[in-house]
Amino acid sequence: MFLYRLVSWLLDIYSWIIIAAALISWVSPDPYNPLVQVLRRATEPVLRPIRRLLSPYQAGLDFSPLVAILIIQFVERVILPSLF
């Protein structure tokens, strides 16, 4: 039960990190800002493959944060309960 809560908590935190990175990207941040660098390093390994998959379908909008959060929600609500 502890492991389930820990994984769920970590996935929730990562969802908020993705949301923060998406919000910051709307305001054209300074790429040398330490907060921006941390958010990009934390989210790019997950968002980059999603962007590659979605690139033929995107028309100037980046839906990769939305897709990543939907995947995280699926893992939290479907896969984690079945594992524990």
Secondary structure, DSSP 8 states (H G I E B T S, - for coil): -HHHHHHHHHHHHHHHHHHHHHHHHTT---TT-HHHHHHHHHHHHHHHHHHHHHTTT-SS---HHHHHHHHHHHIIIIIHHHH-
